[in-house]
């Protein structure tokens, strides 16, 4: 603390010295954190390289070999690419359907969880920590782990992927929805309470109209993420475009043209939905034109 009895230049000098001391401490702490991060990265890479038989540096020069083979074969068979794109369109539709259904189910579950875990809005305030930890658990488990367990129980196909993505989506959107709901104006809720409205009526009429644009914006953003996730889960037998891509890559030479067609489909779909959802989010959050 600065001595308030000091006057003029002495007080200014004291304040300046205190400020410089704080800056130096922050730099020191920042440097220590950076040093710890670098040590962890180096040690982690060393351990991973040793467990990989120390082959990272030996195989680094081959990093472009596989993409080069795919592009070379795809170029040689470029006349067949349009037919392959049409062939894999049903798998693409399946991937998009998985993402859409899982986003819808996850958003609905996240909506309920967010309202039950928001201070000032929760139906049972004492259970707020329980619902928040539950959402933490849903977010903490990767989709691929959930999908592998469900594939073991239900068999391969789109259903395990849809359930796995919906579970993770519920935890992620529930957290973001809750943060939005915490900033909602409670005057409407107080007015509905005075009329004897139920908790569901207060949420439906007093809160949702305020938060709906942001909720929809987050849901659209999550839909983009879920398209990528549904394609990735196809590699573990969960159906969709990822499953076809895994098969094409596993067969190797002679099927690289199919892998290239699937890459083009997936890339184009992600770009398309990214642009569409970005425009819709801009309209919802800004009320203007994208």
Buried (B, 14 or more C-beta within 10 A) or exposed (E): EEEEEEEEEEBEEBEEEEEEEEEEEEEEEEEEEEEEEEEEEEEEEEEEEEEEEEEEEEEEEEEEEEEEBBBEBBEEBEEBBEEBBEBBEEBBEBBBBBBBBBBBBBBBBBBBBBBBBBEEBBBEEEEBEEBBEBBEEBBEBEBBEBBBBBBEEEEBBBBBBBBBBBBBBBBBBBBBBBEBBBEBEBEBBEEBBEEEBEBEEBBBBBBBEBBEBBBBBBBBBBBBBBBBBBBBBBBBBBBBBBBBBBBBBEEEEEBBBBBBBBBBBBEEBBEEBBEBBBEBBBBBEEEEEE
